[in-house]
Amino acid sequence: LLPHEHASDYAGLKYPGVHSFRAGRMAAMTAYRMAGIKNPLDDLDVIELHDAYSSSELQTYEDLGLCKYGEGGRFIDEGHPTLAGKLPVNPSGGLLACGHPVGATGLMQAVTMFWQLQHTIPKHFGNDRLQVKNARRGLIHSHAGTGTYVTVTILERP
């Protein structure tokens, strides 16, 4: 369980299921512990996550603890991952919008996050529509294979 979760949250859940990559959950737990993240919705400002296919986005919201397992759809419906939402996700458009250049996607995510935290998105994109205002701490989530290799990296603006 992540620091903001309780056993009662998942009393009826059989885990692991086809809805999750255990490596993603463990990568998030480790990164949160190392960065002092207690609740990702409160402690993060922006996320770039691996969305090579549509269901991956839902699954990753849940693996990262942005919502409980089974509530990824509601998380989207409530507008939380939008630019105007509680925690903007993939302001870059994500892997799908960037053409998912296999092998280079992690670099794209890292550079985009770096620019977000520098507040230089307008310089690189030609406008400020994708800049997350006042972003100080961001998370990058990437995976390879069938979810067996997952990284979660947290960057913070000093």
N, C-alpha and C positions, 0 to 999 in steps of 0.2 A: 504494500500500500504506500501511496505517496503521503507526504506529511499532512496534507489537508483532507485525507480520506479516512474512513472508518470501516471496520469489518462489516458493520450493518448495512453499508452502502451496497454491498454485493452479496448479501446473505443467500440469494437465490441464483447466483451466477455460477455456471460451471466453466472454469477457466483452466487451461487456455481453450479458446474456441477458434473458429475460423475467422472471427472478427478482429483478431489481434496478432501482432508479431511480438512475442515475448522479448525478443532482442530490443525492440523499440521501447518497451516499457522499462526494461533494465537500463538502457542507455539514458532514458529520461531521469530515472531515479538517481543514477550516478551523477549526472550533470547537475541536477537540482541540489544534491547534497554538496557537491564541490563548490557551487556558486551561492549557496545559502538561500536557495529558492524554497519558500514555504508554501506558497500558493501561486502557480504559474499565471493565473488570471490577474492577480494583483501585482506580481513581481516582474512581469515581462511587459514590454511595450510593442513588440512586433515579432512575427515568426515567418520564416521562410521554410516551408516543409516540402518533402518529397511527395509530389502528387502525380506520379507517372500514369496513373489511371484513377478514375473518379472515386472509386470506393476507398482508395488509399487515403484520401483526405479525411473522410469520416473516421476511418480506423485510427489514423494518427491523432486526431483530436482526442480520442478516447485513450490511446496509449500514452499521450503526453499529460493526461489528467486535466485537460481543459474542460472536460465534462465527464460524467460517469459513463461506463460502458453501456451501450444501448441508447445513449442520448445524443449521439453525434448529429443526427438529423435535426433534432430540436435546436441544438447549438447553432446550426446554420440557419434554420427558419427564424430564429430570434435575432439574427443579424450580427452575432458576436464577432465573426471573423472578417467582417467587411472593414473598409478603410474608416468608416464612421463608427464601427462597433467597439466593443469592449477591448478586444485584442486583435488588431489587424493581422491577417494571415495572407502571405504571398502577394504583397503589393506589386511585386514584379510581374505577376500573372502566373507564377509558378512554372514548373517544368514544362507543362503542356503548352503554355503560351510562349515559352522560349524555345520551343522545338525539341526539347529533351535531348540535347546532344550527349549521349551516353559517354561517361568518362569525364565530361566537362561540367556536368550539372552542379556538382558540389562547389566547383570554383565559381560558377555563376551565382550560386546562393551566397557564398562568402563575400564576393565583391559587392553584390547588391546590399547585403546586410551592413557591410563596412560603410558604404555610401549612406545608408539610412542613418547610421549612428553618427556619421560625420555631418549629417544634415546637408549633403551635397547632391541629393537626387535631382534637384532642378538643373544643376550644372550638367549632369550626365544624360538626363532624359529630355532636356529642353523645356520642361515645365515642372511645376511643383505638385501636380495632382496626385502623384504616387508617394510623396514624402509624408511619412508618419511624423506628425508634429511632436516635438520634444522627446523623441525616442532616445532612451538612455541604455536600455538593455534589450537585447534580441536573442532569439534562439534559432539555430539552423538545425534541421532534421534531414538526414539523408540515409538512404538504404540501398543495398545491392542484393543481387540474387533474389530469392523469394523471402526476403525479410530476415535472412540469417545474419546479415552484416548491417548493423544500424549504428549511426553516429548521431549524437546530440551535442551540439556545441553552443555555448552561451558566450556572447560577446557583450562587453559593457563599455560605455563611453566614460572616460575618467572625469 
